Amino acid sequence: MVVQSITVKALRPTQIAVGKLMVKAKRAGLIERERKPQELVDFILTNPIRVVSGPLERHYIVDHHHLGLALLKEGFKTAPVEILADFSKLSMPEFWKEMEGRQWVHAVDSKGKMRKISDIPSKLTDMEDDIYRSLAGFVRQEGGFTKTQAPYAEFVWADYFRPLISAKLLKVDFDGWVRKAKKLAAAPEAAHLPGYITKS
């Protein structure tokens, strides 16, 4: 793995939504680590943002959108990245076709609805907030399911929780619903989802 540094503002999203509560947690983690500079450096270097080089010298995030937005919000100027592929010689239509073919794009909005590639914002700060993506992220952190290499796995879990829990309830007692959602993640109905934990 070759890691290099690029300007945070040069990073572009390949998805429409993120979980803003997850971004808030990432920011808090960065602030906490700033008290121990070496720990902060180690964390950032061991969690490079995975990107694809695209046309017009743009770099598109395919993993760690939340960290990228957290770094931007906290005023970091550069970020370590791992370049997965170089598609800089392609035209924009060819670029997005290649990205779709590799499942490196997720044009789904904050309500779980599929949209067009052109609806993906050009800036990290313009991404929509999907509270169910935050829920899925926190459920995974609490051991509700495991991290996998499946593309956009936590969005799959977000869509699983979406019809089961009201967004209004999440906004009233998010932490309480994380605990309840962890139980839902263990249900047989979730057995087909990536990272499902099978009881021994």
HUJONOR-V946750 format. One record per residue. N is the residue number from 0. RES is the residue in three letters. PSI is psi in whole degrees, 0 to 359 (* if undefined). Layout:
{{N;RES;PSI} {N;RES;PSI}}
This chain:
{{0;MET;123} {1;VAL;122} {2;VAL;132} {3;GLN;167} {4;SER;136} {5;ILE;166} {6;THR;131} {7;VAL;321} {8;LYS;346} {9;ALA;350} {10;LEU;137} {11;ARG;147} {12;PRO;158} {13;THR;17} {14;GLN;162} {15;ILE;325} {16;ALA;156} {17;VAL;172} {18;GLY;108} {19;LYS;331} {20;LEU;329} {21;MET;320} {22;VAL;318} {23;LYS;318} {24;ALA;321} {25;LYS;319} {26;ARG;318} {27;ALA;321} {28;GLY;321} {29;LEU;317} {30;ILE;318} {31;GLU;318} {32;ARG;339} {33;GLU;338} {34;ARG;340} {35;LYS;85} {36;PRO;319} {37;GLN;323} {38;GLU;321} {39;LEU;313} {40;VAL;314} {41;ASP;318} {42;PHE;313} {43;ILE;320} {44;LEU;331} {45;THR;358} {46;ASN;57} {47;PRO;146} {48;ILE;128} {49;ARG;125} {50;VAL;165} {51;VAL;133} {52;SER;126} {53;GLY;184} {54;PRO;159} {55;LEU;30} {56;GLU;34} {57;ARG;149} {58;HIS;124} {59;TYR;125} {60;ILE;133} {61;VAL;352} {62;ASP;139} {63;HIS;41} {64;HIS;321} {65;HIS;317} {66;LEU;319} {67;GLY;315} {68;LEU;323} {69;ALA;317} {70;LEU;319} {71;LEU;314} {72;LYS;329} {73;GLU;5} {74;GLY;16} {75;PHE;138} {76;LYS;323} {77;THR;163} {78;ALA;144} {79;PRO;137} {80;VAL;153} {81;GLU;118} {82;ILE;114} {83;LEU;329} {84;ALA;155} {85;ASP;103} {86;PHE;26} {87;SER;341} {88;LYS;353} {89;LEU;158} {90;SER;165} {91;MET;315} {92;PRO;319} {93;GLU;321} {94;PHE;308} {95;TRP;328} {96;LYS;318} {97;GLU;318} {98;MET;317} {99;GLU;319} {100;GLY;329} {101;ARG;5} {102;GLN;44} {103;TRP;22} {104;VAL;144} {105;HIS;84} {106;ALA;62} {107;VAL;134} {108;ASP;184} {109;SER;348} {110;LYS;7} {111;GLY;16} {112;LYS;135} {113;MET;134} {114;ARG;185} {115;LYS;156} {116;ILE;322} {117;SER;347} {118;ASP;350} {119;ILE;126} {120;PRO;157} {121;SER;346} {122;LYS;145} {123;LEU;323} {124;THR;348} {125;ASP;4} {126;MET;147} {127;GLU;162} {128;ASP;119} {129;ASP;104} {130;ILE;334} {131;TYR;333} {132;ARG;322} {133;SER;315} {134;LEU;313} {135;ALA;319} {136;GLY;316} {137;PHE;325} {138;VAL;319} {139;ARG;318} {140;GLN;330} {141;GLU;4} {142;GLY;17} {143;GLY;329} {144;PHE;168} {145;THR;156} {146;LYS;136} {147;THR;173} {148;GLN;1} {149;ALA;134} {150;PRO;128} {151;TYR;41} {152;ALA;320} {153;GLU;338} {154;PHE;327} {155;VAL;317} {156;TRP;322} {157;ALA;318} {158;ASP;332} {159;TYR;317} {160;PHE;334} {161;ARG;310} {162;PRO;351} {163;LEU;336} {164;ILE;128} {165;SER;138} {166;ALA;326} {167;LYS;319} {168;LEU;321} {169;LEU;320} {170;LYS;334} {171;VAL;318} {172;ASP;70} {173;PHE;312} {174;ASP;320} {175;GLY;321} {176;TRP;338} {177;VAL;316} {178;ARG;319} {179;LYS;322} {180;ALA;330} {181;LYS;322} {182;LYS;321} {183;LEU;328} {184;ALA;339} {185;ALA;357} {186;ALA;150} {187;PRO;330} {188;GLU;341} {189;ALA;3} {190;ALA;337} {191;HIS;355} {192;LEU;150} {193;PRO;130} {194;GLY;4} {195;TYR;135} {196;ILE;113} {197;THR;131} {198;LYS;134} {199;SER;*}}
